[in-house]
Amino acid sequence: MIYEEEQMRQRINTLIHRQGMNQREFANKIGRLPSNLSLILSGDRHIPRALGNEIISAFPNVRRDWLLFGEGDMYEGEATTEYKIPVDTRPRLPKAMSDGHLEDYYMGGKRIKCQEKPIITQFADYDFSLILKNNRMSPKYERGDELFFKKSTIVEWGNDYLIDTSEGAKFKKILPDNEGVRCVSYNKEEFPEFIMPKNMIFGYYKLVGVLRIL
């Protein structure tokens, strides 16, 4: 049952990618709250029975047998050549992300710009990785380290997070503040801490693993 649900999650992510949508747009299209769909696709909630009908209703050219069971083509009357996200890989985000939110890249229409990399099995489940391109978090993390992140629904203050903001993604140690979220670099001499207002933050991604090439 768990395996079958995970396979369906992969098909839904493939459909989101083929439609050129991000997860928020897809949720709105099928009539679900983005936060609810995020919990379903992350595996934090079981896939509800109604979800398949909601997707077919919103996308009537999607074949039910493909969506529910992975049988046949994605679309009615079309031999599919869809981009399939391999189950045993995760995306490595591009070095330059000039527009869009993080979820646009790791599970939306911009995923095609990412590198698909084999899963690092010694880490906890993660959504994506990226190569650190600056020394703001030195000496704990160095330029060139590969960092692995998982989207969080609960924030653990005092830990290291990649936060998705209206000013781009920022990798920081985060602490609560009355005016928002206090963002701290380990390289404090060159990069002083600052406050990010909560209304400018779209998502929190906890660091779950680091690879360093020695």
HUTA-V980931 format. One record per pair of residues at least 6 apart in sequence whose ideal C-beta (glycine too) atoms are under 8 Angstrom apart, sorted by sequence separation. I is the first residue (numbers start at 0). J is the second residue. If there is no record, write none. Layout:
i | j
I | J
I | J
This chain:
i | j
15 | 21
26 | 32
27 | 33
38 | 44
39 | 45
55 | 61
64 | 70
65 | 71
72 | 78
73 | 79
103 | 109
104 | 110
119 | 125
140 | 146
154 | 160
162 | 168
174 | 180
175 | 181
184 | 190
15 | 22
18 | 25
26 | 33
29 | 36
39 | 46
54 | 61
64 | 71
65 | 72
72 | 79
134 | 141
161 | 168
162 | 169
173 | 180
174 | 181
184 | 191
20 | 28
39 | 47
55 | 63
65 | 73
73 | 81
96 | 104
99 | 107
104 | 112
105 | 113
134 | 142
161 | 169
162 | 170
173 | 181
184 | 192
26 | 35
35 | 44
62 | 71
92 | 101
104 | 113
119 | 128
131 | 140
133 | 142
151 | 160
161 | 170
162 | 171
173 | 182
174 | 183
183 | 192
15 | 25
23 | 33
26 | 36
62 | 72
99 | 109
131 | 141
132 | 142
160 | 170
172 | 182
173 | 183
182 | 192
14 | 25
22 | 33
25 | 36
26 | 37
39 | 50
55 | 66
62 | 73
93 | 104
131 | 142
159 | 170
160 | 171
162 | 173
171 | 182
172 | 183
181 | 192
182 | 193
51 | 63
54 | 66
61 | 73
62 | 74
92 | 104
116 | 128
131 | 143
159 | 171
160 | 172
171 | 183
172 | 184
181 | 193
182 | 194
61 | 74
62 | 75
92 | 105
96 | 109
130 | 143
131 | 144
148 | 161
159 | 172
160 | 173
169 | 182
171 | 184
172 | 185
181 | 194
182 | 195
22 | 36
60 | 74
61 | 75
90 | 104
113 | 127
130 | 144
131 | 145
158 | 172
159 | 173
180 | 194
22 | 37
51 | 66
60 | 75
90 | 105
130 | 145
131 | 146
146 | 161
157 | 172
158 | 173
179 | 194
180 | 195
51 | 67
60 | 76
89 | 105
129 | 145
130 | 146
157 | 173
178 | 194
179 | 195
180 | 196
60 | 77
128 | 145
129 | 146
156 | 173
157 | 174
179 | 196
180 | 197
22 | 40
128 | 146
156 | 174
162 | 180
176 | 194
178 | 196
179 | 197
31 | 50
93 | 112
128 | 147
129 | 148
140 | 159
154 | 173
156 | 175
90 | 110
93 | 113
106 | 126
127 | 147
128 | 148
139 | 159
162 | 182
179 | 199
180 | 200
29 | 50
92 | 113
93 | 114
105 | 126
127 | 148
179 | 200
31 | 53
91 | 113
105 | 127
125 | 147
126 | 148
30 | 53
90 | 113
91 | 114
104 | 127
125 | 148
126 | 149
136 | 159
29 | 53
90 | 114
91 | 115
125 | 149
126 | 150
146 | 170
29 | 54
90 | 115
91 | 116
122 | 147
124 | 149
84 | 110
89 | 115
90 | 116
101 | 127
123 | 149
169 | 195
29 | 56
30 | 57
88 | 115
89 | 116
12 | 40
29 | 57
88 | 116
119 | 147
11 | 40
28 | 57
82 | 111
88 | 117
89 | 118
28 | 58
85 | 115
87 | 117
88 | 118
140 | 170
173 | 203
8 | 39
84 | 115
87 | 118
164 | 195
8 | 40
129 | 161
162 | 195
166 | 199
8 | 42
136 | 170
165 | 199
92 | 127
94 | 129
135 | 170
136 | 171
164 | 199
89 | 125
91 | 127
92 | 128
94 | 130
135 | 171
164 | 200
165 | 201
170 | 206
5 | 42
89 | 126
90 | 127
91 | 128
92 | 129
163 | 200
164 | 201
4 | 42
8 | 46
89 | 127
90 | 128
91 | 129
94 | 132
162 | 200
163 | 201
7 | 46
89 | 128
91 | 130
131 | 170
163 | 202
14 | 54
18 | 58
162 | 202
163 | 203
4 | 45
162 | 203
163 | 204
4 | 46
161 | 203
162 | 204
11 | 54
160 | 203
161 | 204
14 | 58
160 | 204
140 | 185
160 | 205
161 | 206
139 | 185
159 | 205
160 | 206
14 | 61
138 | 185
158 | 205
159 | 206
102 | 150
136 | 184
137 | 185
138 | 186
158 | 206
135 | 184
136 | 185
137 | 186
154 | 203
135 | 185
136 | 186
155 | 205
135 | 186
14 | 66
134 | 186
150 | 202
151 | 203
150 | 203
151 | 204
91 | 145
135 | 189
150 | 204
151 | 205
10 | 65
11 | 66
134 | 189
135 | 190
149 | 204
150 | 205
10 | 66
17 | 73
148 | 204
149 | 205
148 | 205
148 | 206
149 | 207
7 | 66
10 | 69
14 | 73
147 | 206
148 | 207
7 | 67
13 | 73
101 | 161
146 | 206
147 | 207
102 | 163
147 | 208
7 | 69
101 | 163
146 | 208
147 | 209
6 | 69
100 | 163
146 | 209
147 | 210
17 | 81
145 | 209
16 | 81
17 | 82
144 | 209
145 | 210
16 | 82
40 | 106
144 | 210
145 | 211
101 | 168
144 | 211
13 | 81
16 | 84
143 | 211
13 | 82
140 | 209
143 | 212
13 | 83
141 | 211
13 | 84
96 | 167
12 | 84
96 | 168
9 | 84
9 | 86
23 | 100
21 | 99
126 | 204
21 | 100
23 | 102
6 | 86
22 | 102
5 | 86
21 | 102
21 | 103
42 | 124
125 | 207
124 | 207
125 | 208
22 | 106
123 | 207
21 | 106
22 | 107
41 | 126
122 | 207
123 | 208
21 | 107
122 | 208
20 | 107
21 | 108
121 | 208
20 | 108
19 | 108
119 | 208
16 | 106
18 | 108
15 | 106
16 | 107
119 | 210
15 | 107
16 | 108
15 | 108
12 | 106
16 | 110
16 | 111
101 | 201
102 | 202
100 | 201
101 | 202
100 | 202
101 | 204
41 | 150
43 | 152
37 | 150
38 | 152
37 | 152
